[in-house]
Amino acid sequence: MTTRRHPFAAVPVAVVAAIVAVVLTAVSGRYGFHRDELYFLVAGKHLAWGFTDQPPLTPLLVHVSGSIFGNTPMGIRVFSTLAAAATIIVVALIARELGADRRAQTFAACCTAVAGFPLGIAHLASTATYDLLAWMVIGLFAVKLLRTGDHRWWVGIGLATGIALENKYLVVLPLAALLLAVLILGPRSVLRSWWLLAGIITAALVAGPNLWWQATNGWPQLTVAGGISDDDGVENRIMFIPLQLLQLSPFLVPVWVAGFVHMWRSIHWSRPIALAYPILCLIVLAAGGKSYYALPLMLILIAAGAIPTLDWFSRGRTSLLAVGAVLTAVTSVIIALPVLPTSALGAVLPVNPEQGEQVGWPALTSAVADAWAQIPEPDRSRATIFALNYGEAGAIDHYGPAHNLPTPYSGHMSFYDWGPPPDTQTGPVLLVEQEPTQYYESRLGTCHQIGTVKTGVDNEENGTHLTLCTGPTESWSTLWPSLRRYY
């Protein structure tokens, strides 16, 4: 059974995507870099087929965008803005495959445009930004596969999956959920096709370079993932359901619930896609993953929900639609985008702490420069700046030259792979640590705090300690393996 496809609402959907792109561009220069973006800027100087905690695509795109448009927050976010616009268009295309007419396609695009999570990640140069677009493309091809029964769509799914794996490995979770749903509900014939094997080979060829890098480097990303689950697994499980309701927008909950019901009751061939969402939720809960790992499938439910939602609103409830749209847009923009004064960020940080991670990095670097100035000038040529996380190290690397600071070092994530300080650096160590850490201080001599970072907002780096130590207890090359941090 196929579903009627209406003409694509190209103009109104493109207008929605363009409006979002304009808004994102207008605010992209506010606040500053996110800690991950500062890390990507440094990774761009060390391009490789893989990094300790991720594949190479996002650092590469940040490097290219920065090279073309400038290493500023606005410059490195250009491709993210384009990806966000493309995501909106793809969601509308999915709605079309599910039977939406031009009006419902536009509505699906609008829902995606005002949803909090897509807006928030679209503002940043983030792995999640490109991951969301990749999964929407995979979702579109999967819907086409099930709607038409044309097994050749497996090659498209394989190609999109391979590209997604060069950005983030999370794509395997929704794919696993969809495969399990097809095994449960059918049609199982799509799994007995040689085209499936062709898709797997395509994905393996595209993702192969990074998979080879991980394999030859001991699969460090598995260690990182295990550490995230151990550290945050309990909290992630407790907050999973509340965040599922909040992260797109509470006002969009009726839309995706209606989409699930519509796919289950009215579109027989789409039932596996509907079932894939609760299966994915169970997988994420079992793994202790973050709640947003399940959000891509929710956008497919949003696409399916456009038809029944508009039908409901058309029964004399158009004023409710207008009120709901305004409330969704306003709350999402305030929570997801840098529109508030930084002094007012405390109100949104409990919901979106990533807002706070874009504030305070110049202040941190300035505080580090003040602390560095306390080292006697004859000792500075042998002194070292060592940061305990990649955000701190990335900030000092980016802003430090303006303060005549040397290149910082860190054992965190891929900063470890970029090497230790020279063994000739036997002098004092300026340790940048969010809180006193005996493990590191004991390896860097006698230590005492000489400064504190004030970022101006209640984020992770506010109150960071600047600790001066007498020097490494062993040569840096000997000490280096003990300074590695995966999470």
FENNORCOR-V622000 format. One record per helix or strand of 2 or more residues. SS is the DSSP state (H for helix, E for strand). FROM is the first residue (numbers start at 0). LEN is the number of residues. If there is no record, write none. Layout:
[[SS	FROM	LEN] [SS	FROM	LEN]]
This chain:
[[H	9	18] [H	34	12] [E	49	2] [E	53	2] [H	56	13] [H	72	4] [H	77	20] [H	101	13] [H	115	7] [H	126	22] [H	152	13] [H	170	15] [H	187	5] [H	193	23] [H	219	27] [H	249	17] [H	267	20] [H	290	23] [H	317	19] [H	341	3] [H	345	4] [H	352	6] [H	360	12] [H	376	4] [E	383	4] [H	389	14] [E	408	2] [H	413	4] [E	428	5] [H	437	4] [E	446	6] [E	464	5] [H	475	8]]
